[in-house]
Amino acid sequence: VSHLGRILNLPAAAFNALIHWSFGFTSWMFIGICILAVLCVVTVLQAWLMTKGSALGMRCGLLAFDAVLGVAATAYSGFLLTQAVGVPLWTTAAIPVLWIFSGLACTVGLIEILAAAGKLDAESPRWLHAAGWAVHGGEAFVLFAFVLTALSGTPGAAAGAESLISGSTSLLFWGGAVGCGLLIPCITACLKSLPAAALGGAAALIGALSLRAAILFAGTFDPVIWPL
């Protein structure tokens, strides 16, 4: 909403689009804003029902609908990056998939923190160990494929991948995305203790944020080569 300090920009644009009915219905930005808006409303409604002790808040239909919206909103942010045609590092179908795995890693991490703090029933996190290994393994595979594909791509994509591996964003990538996001959660999962689970969960959250920041900062425009 702040939009770089120009608070009225977005409301004015939405109002004008509504008056003139000039929405870009096929735009990822429009689709994403609709998904996020519905997600916010449904999440607040579900949280309110759960705080009131209503069984409706825990019904599978509402939970599944909220989950689908969450996955769609996560994938949308990845698809939005793929529309940046001038940045070849981002224009790959691997990013939405990577974003989803990273978001799932955040979910597992948050559940681990809540379980370690005793905020969940003892029966709830039984599936967590296997789910954590599956999510982190999938994220590692997609991340490896993403970097390898970029290295063999256009000069701009290769420059972005080299920035991740050994350039200006390498510390954020190796220390944050790989170290905190993958290695620490896998190590703590082997320890099987509540403090280790809390540490692994916090590291997974930091790693997911670092992954997104590293890929965003590593985006490089393709060089323009003029014919001789």
PyMOL commands that set and color helices and strands:
alter all, ss='L'
color gray80, all
select helices_A, chain A and resi 9-20+28-51+55-58+60-82+94-116+124-151+155-166+170-191+194-218
alter helices_A, ss='H'
color red, helices_A
deselect
rebuild
show_as cartoon
